[in-house]
Amino acid sequence: MVIPGKSTRPTQAARDEVLARLPQPLQVLLSDNGREFEVRLARSLERHDIQRRDTDPRTPQMNAHAERFNRTLQESFVDDHKDLLFTDLALFNRKPTEWLVFTNTERPPQGLDQPSPLSFLLHHQPECQRWWTYTGS
């Protein structure tokens, strides 16, 4: 989600909107050690009953999955939709959801003869089937 600046109100509104869109309540938030918006973040996490864990200083490997996801999102979505950043920010903010759903439910991994990530997960982690059925998807 793109927000119009780094001020506290838009950041808090974006965080609350993301939390509201999650199919299940977030239980733990992994955060870097940046302390911008610290007070409001702590209050928001407390209000939503979310634990906060910080990455260890100077250990980028703790963020490896998040960094890889960010790179994939940048290369596979943002780079192809840059024009919307300047012409229709609301549409730009809606489109990543569509892209993520398609990428994880329908699109098979490129170059691999494997099912979509969701199909793979449901096959190898059957307990996730209850959650997927529960959300109505």
Steps between C-alpha positions, in 0.01 A plus 500: 500500500632841407442779749540870425788558741679388813288696743333317785131520400525348150737234627267405783197498268682274253609263777145477636361438151748220438417340836129519418553322164683199643299177485609409853612724785872569503667350807864610466661788313867472409648847484838646428651715768387827345322704761304736281139518615594292805234623741210469258619162373521366856148626574360352180660162563373500857149594385501209252665261749804445275843407634798687360834338435799694379765371267848490647720793400723439199336166411331545160452123474219533756310703242589278203143391422361852528781641287446233233128570500567874464732434207249273328222754552723777360613303194173323420245765588625850580735527203212410266253746657716807572278721286212450747709655777463831322158462340279292733641429845175340623508248214869435562418417864223254400691315231763329719224303672382363165859424403573320829184288475581401140867434577426279799188317384516460124842573354735202510865572582691598186739238368379238745247227441323567828157614613419851619632593847154462655446155344843394620430627852160332523646172375799498738335670798147356513421684823494822295198367312275584796611863495464528122148354513409720797584823316265401222768502232 
